[in-house]
Amino acid sequence: MRYLSLVFIVFLMWWSWSSINAPSLLPEDTHIGIQEDLRRVITDYIAENVQGAKDLRFEKFWTETIKDDQIKATFSYSFEDASPEGQSGARVGVYGHAILNRSAQGDSEYDVWNLDELFVQNNTVTFKEGLTVRSTGTVEK
């Protein structure tokens, strides 16, 4: 029984070592390029569609290979949203992920990735100054 346990442990060590050192399905440059492009898309979208947005921060951003022609990009970012009345505003946070699929264009010298699905899973709003809301519907500072 001891020898069987030893063989089993050696097999597990070999399997874990080979799975860790296996070559990646997609090169690291592909992941870096997709991350940079998605950051630029998000930044441009917020600049065009959210009036008064400033101080955009990407807290987390990573990509992972699902299949050799599919990547999941997970992101978490926040920005300062100034209120139109000139008040202090709030910090808006967004967490989500996107699924990108490799396009089957054989004539291009670069890989082309299509953003097929976008999921926003969580939004947060952190106010700089609290407000008091009364049951009568009036708002006080």
C-alpha positions, 0 to 999 in steps of 0.5 A: 500500500505504501508503494501505491501511495508513493506512485500516486503522489509522484504521478500528481507531482508530475501532472501538476508540474506539466500542467503549469509548464504547458505552453499558453494557447495564446501569446502574452502579446495578444492579451496585452493588446486586447487589454489596451484596446478595451481600456481605450474603448471604455475611456472613449465611451465615458468621455463621450457619454458621461458629462462631467466624468473625470479621474478615470481609474482602472482598478483591475483589468485582466484577460484569460483564455477560454479557448484558442479563439475566445478570451474573457476580459474582466474589468473594474474601473471607477470615475469621478462624476461631478453633479451638474449643480456644482456639488461635490459629486460621487465616485461611480464604480463599474465591474464586469466582463466581456467575451471576445471571439477571434474573427475568421479573417484570413487576409489580415496580418493581425488577429482580429477579435470581436467584442461579442458579449459585454456584461456589467455585473455590479455598479457602485456609487460612493457619495463624497457628502451625505444627503438626508432624505426625509419621508416627505420627499425633501432632501437636506444637506 
